[in-house]
Amino acid sequence: MVLEGQESIDDVDCIKIIESLARCLKKNPGLRNILPITTAKVPIVKFYHISTSLEGDISLYNTLALHNTHLLASYAAIDRRVKILCYVMKVFAKMCDIGDASRGSLSSYAYTLMVLFFLQQRNPPVIPVLQEIYFGRKKPEVLVDGWNVYFFDDLKALNTESIGELWLGLLRFYTEDFDFKEHVVSIRQQARLTTFSKQWTSKYIVIEDPFDLNHNLGAGLSRKMTNFIMKAFINGRTVFGTPFQVLPSIYPSHMEYFFDPEVLTEGQVAPN
């Protein structure tokens, strides 16, 4: 959200505006769970839209987020599996209670970047690196808040693996192949980016924002939360990677079987 006639955030009392916006939203009967978060790097108001059962948030002068949204939409438009896998990842994170950055875990956006990075690293790739595709010798520049937000947005996928193969491949990739101590989850380049080159060597899970290159989405993780997330991924790899003939009778559906939080988290509560 931006204010009419106000080009930048300078001289704007963001906290006051966010709190005022929250009060206005609370008057809307179609919304609930209105929560202003004024201590975040980018102050936001979170809310739940009753008729659609969707969660949303409103930020102030977060112009980079508009380009992030366009980038994610462009990746989703390349192949329908992108949307589905991102949704599966969000369900997985929610069932394991590891998807709330305000409680020391990773944000939904961070998990989305992990999915995109995996799909770029697949052989053959499901999606390309849009920020590396351009014509001419020099990469074009589209500067927003000092960051280059250029990317190419018109490609098709070559990989033909099923969604199930890709989901299990993702769990195996992050638990068997990818070295979080050595490399960064970065969707802006095909070559592996090292934690040493970013000087983020003290972090546990490092996820680089594709535009704001100083922003590590895993910066708020503790060692306990990192271990909890990785344990959920490992247990998920076991559950999804173990064939079975008949659905166990205690589960009413395959959804409850594959996303059973008691199994994925071993009955433990996510650390705060």
C-alpha positions in Angstrom: 0.0 0.0 0.0 1.2 3.5 -0.8 -0.2 6.9 0.1 -1.5 9.2 -2.7 0.9 12.1 -3.3 3.6 10.5 -1.1 6.4 9.0 -3.4 8.5 7.5 -0.7 8.4 6.3 2.9 10.3 9.3 4.1 8.5 11.3 6.8 5.8 8.6 7.0 4.8 7.2 10.4 4.5 3.6 9.3 3.6 2.2 12.7 0.8 4.7 13.2 -0.6 4.0 9.8 -0.5 0.2 10.2 -2.3 0.5 13.6 -4.9 2.8 12.1 -5.4 0.4 9.1 -5.9 -2.5 11.6 -8.6 -0.6 13.4 -10.4 0.0 10.1 -10.1 -3.7 9.0 -11.6 -4.8 12.3 -14.8 -3.0 11.4 -15.2 -5.2 8.3 -17.5 -8.2 9.1 -15.9 -10.3 6.3 -12.5 -10.3 8.0 -11.2 -11.8 11.3 -7.9 -12.4 13.1 -6.7 -8.8 12.3 -3.2 -8.6 13.6 -0.9 -5.5 13.2 2.8 -6.5 13.3 4.7 -3.2 13.8 8.0 -4.6 14.9 8.8 -6.4 11.6 11.4 -5.1 9.1 8.4 -4.2 6.9 5.3 -3.5 9.2 2.2 -5.3 8.1 -1.4 -6.1 9.0 -2.3 -9.7 8.8 -6.0 -10.8 8.3 -8.2 -13.8 7.5 -10.8 -13.5 4.7 -13.8 -15.5 5.9 -15.7 -16.2 2.6 -12.6 -17.4 0.8 -10.7 -19.0 3.8 -7.6 -17.1 2.6 -5.0 -15.4 4.8 -3.6 -12.1 3.6 -1.5 -9.1 4.7 -1.1 -5.5 3.8 2.3 -3.8 3.9 3.3 -0.1 3.5 5.7 1.1 0.8 7.0 -2.5 0.3 7.6 -1.8 -3.5 10.1 -4.7 -3.9 7.3 -7.1 -2.9 5.3 -6.1 -6.0 8.2 -7.3 -8.2 8.7 -10.4 -6.0 5.0 -11.2 -6.6 5.4 -10.7 -10.3 8.5 -12.9 -10.4 6.7 -15.8 -8.5 3.7 -15.4 -10.8 6.0 -15.7 -13.8 7.5 -18.9 -12.5 4.0 -20.3 -11.8 2.9 -19.5 -15.3 5.7 -21.6 -16.8 4.4 -24.9 -15.5 1.3 -25.9 -13.5 3.4 -28.1 -11.3 5.0 -25.0 -9.8 1.8 -23.9 -8.1 0.9 -27.4 -6.9 4.3 -28.1 -5.4 4.3 -24.7 -3.7 0.9 -25.5 -2.2 2.0 -28.9 -1.1 5.0 -27.3 0.6 2.7 -24.8 2.4 0.5 -27.6 3.6 3.5 -29.5 4.8 4.9 -26.5 6.7 1.5 -25.7 8.2 0.9 -29.3 9.4 4.4 -29.4 10.9 4.0 -25.9 12.5 7.2 -24.7 10.8 5.7 -21.9 8.7 5.6 -18.8 10.9 8.6 -16.5 10.7 7.3 -14.4 13.6 7.7 -17.4 15.8 11.3 -18.2 14.7 10.6 -20.4 11.8 10.6 -19.7 8.0 8.0 -17.7 6.2 5.7 -19.0 3.4 7.7 -16.9 1.0 11.0 -18.7 2.1 9.5 -22.1 1.5 8.3 -21.0 -1.9 11.8 -20.0 -2.8 13.1 -23.4 -1.7 10.6 -25.0 -4.0 11.6 -22.8 -7.0 15.3 -23.4 -6.3 14.8 -27.2 -6.2 12.9 -27.0 -9.5 15.8 -25.0 -11.1 18.4 -27.5 -9.9 16.5 -30.5 -11.2 18.1 -32.3 -14.2 16.6 -31.3 -16.6 15.3 -28.2 -14.9 11.6 -27.8 -14.5 12.0 -24.0 -14.6 14.8 -21.8 -15.8 16.5 -19.0 -13.9 14.6 -16.0 -15.2 17.1 -13.4 -13.9 19.8 -15.0 -16.1 17.9 -14.8 -19.4 18.5 -11.7 -21.5 19.5 -10.7 -25.0 22.7 -8.8 -25.6 26.0 -8.7 -23.7 24.8 -6.8 -20.6 22.0 -7.8 -18.3 19.2 -5.1 -18.3 18.7 -3.0 -15.2 15.3 -2.2 -13.7 16.2 -0.5 -10.4 13.8 -0.4 -7.4 15.1 0.8 -4.0 18.6 0.3 -5.4 18.1 -3.3 -6.5 17.9 -4.7 -10.0 14.5 -6.4 -10.4 14.9 -7.4 -14.0 13.8 -10.9 -15.1 12.6 -12.6 -18.3 9.0 -13.8 -18.1 8.0 -15.9 -21.2 9.3 -19.5 -21.1 8.1 -23.1 -21.1 9.3 -26.1 -19.1 11.2 -29.1 -20.6 11.0 -31.5 -17.5 8.2 -34.0 -17.6 8.4 -35.6 -14.2 5.1 -36.1 -12.2 4.2 -34.0 -9.3 4.7 -36.9 -7.0 8.2 -37.6 -8.3 9.1 -33.9 -7.9 7.8 -33.7 -4.3 9.7 -36.7 -3.2 12.7 -35.4 -5.1 12.5 -32.1 -3.3 12.5 -33.8 0.1 15.5 -35.9 -0.9 17.2 -32.9 -2.4 17.1 -30.9 0.8 17.9 -33.9 3.1 20.5 -35.8 1.1 22.0 -33.6 -1.7 22.0 -29.9 -0.7 24.6 -28.8 1.8 23.1 -25.8 3.8 26.5 -25.2 5.5 28.2 -24.6 2.1 25.5 -23.2 -0.2 22.7 -20.7 -0.4 19.2 -21.2 -1.7 19.2 -18.6 -4.5 16.8 -18.6 -7.4 18.6 -15.7 -9.2 21.4 -17.9 -10.7 21.9 -21.4 -11.8 25.4 -21.9 -10.4 25.6 -22.7 -6.7 26.1 -19.7 -4.5 28.3 -20.3 -1.4 27.6 -19.1 2.1 31.2 -17.9 2.3 30.8 -15.5 -0.6 27.7 -14.0 1.1 29.5 -14.0 4.5 26.5 -15.8 5.9 28.6 -18.7 7.3 27.1 -18.5 10.8 23.5 -19.2 9.6 21.8 -22.6 9.5 19.4 -22.4 6.6 20.3 -19.6 4.2 17.7 -18.4 1.7 18.6 -15.3 -0.4 15.8 -12.9 -1.5 16.1 -12.7 -5.4 16.1 -8.9 -5.4 17.2 -7.6 -2.0 20.5 -9.5 -2.0 21.2 -8.5 1.6 18.1 -10.2 2.9 18.5 -13.7 4.3 15.1 -15.2 4.9 16.6 -17.8 7.3 18.3 -15.2 9.5 15.8 -15.6 12.3 16.2 -19.4 12.7 17.6 -20.9 15.9 19.5 -24.2 15.9 16.6 -25.9 17.6 14.1 -24.7 14.9 16.5 -25.6 12.1 16.8 -29.2 13.5 13.0 -29.4 13.9 12.5 -28.3 10.2 15.1 -30.7 8.9 13.6 -33.6 11.0 10.2 -32.9 9.5 11.7 -33.0 6.0 13.5 -36.3 6.8 10.3 -37.9 8.2 8.4 -36.6 5.2 11.0 -38.2 2.9 10.3 -41.5 4.7 6.5 -41.2 4.6 6.3 -40.2 1.0 9.1 -42.5 -0.2 7.7 -45.7 1.4 5.3 -47.6 -0.9 2.2 -49.2 0.6 -0.6 -51.4 -0.9 -3.5 -50.6 1.4 -4.2 -47.3 3.3 -4.0 -48.0 7.1 -7.5 -48.2 8.6 -6.8 -45.5 11.2 -6.6 -42.9 8.4 -9.8 -41.7 6.7 -8.0 -40.5 3.6 -4.6 -40.3 1.9 -4.3 -36.7 2.9 -4.5 -37.5 6.6 -1.9 -40.3 6.1 0.7 -38.4 4.3 0.3 -35.2 6.3 0.0 -36.7 9.8 1.8 -34.1 12.1 2.2 -36.8 14.7 4.4 -38.8 12.3 6.1 -35.8 10.6 7.1 -34.1 13.8 7.3 -37.3 15.9 4.6 -35.7 18.2 6.8 -32.9 19.2 5.9 -29.2 19.4 7.8 -26.7 17.2 10.2 -24.7 19.4 9.6 -20.9 19.6 
